[in-house]
């Protein structure tokens, strides 16, 4: 009986999920201030924001087995009285090694958990970008990656 326990423990150890963040980097950043310099002084009322986020993943077989790239894209359009104040778009990526994950679990890790690690970095980049452009820093609220994932499943 002790032998069976030993075997079952060794099998469970072989199936432990392995999750590594190999790298993370800014892939693309775009900022447009089409009304400059007037946009910096003619802000009337509270500006409106339209924020769109997306997550994509792909396998990187040429980087090694179980290596994936995850891209988090955030786009924001800010308007005041129907005039565009600024447009900002950023793509932040991470390279992840994920081993011993069933395909359905792997998909959830790639599209929910990985972007949770990437989000604070892209959020800071966008806030700094808008601040450097002369606007108050755009502080994007935390995103619901579970909801985004479930929405993708329904499409």
Steps between C-alpha positions, in 0.01 A plus 500: 500500500786739574630425154169607340503827691853565384401440139191720521706782654763476228226510232343809652839671515545437128168671429568821695428810300809704416457873427793726414513858376798497261476859376265793470526801272324790335420393145319808368400844627311770315383838626309760300407850611315626189383834648837601651577752636137611539403170666714589800309817588148456364379205704139573591310283745595144575664319211351168390710187464458198279733216598536173310721209604593175329718199579662270245734208541710283274739214539870572447628157398827650372570627856452160658238254604204642697602862433226751417471871426208693646412848370288744696365788292331805648353781288353818642324789332436807711257770387384838625180632346526241218851618406780248542748611766730202458525143378739256661566136415750269662593136447691335782621142463634224715678175423383221730600137550205291613547127552268219608176686422205336327393692187188655660700608806784627278257723309368651825854559627600670174191719467422574867801453728781619270334834418452558874879510527539728196222750579672709773797567271290611202279705730807688631634556148168647384475720812853632445435556131188710561673693779799577274255622233373766740183328622424353840625140515244255366464243779316204350294302750585130536361292215273198533702240310259221600212694345705574189582129467137395541392759242750354250358151559151620408612640162 
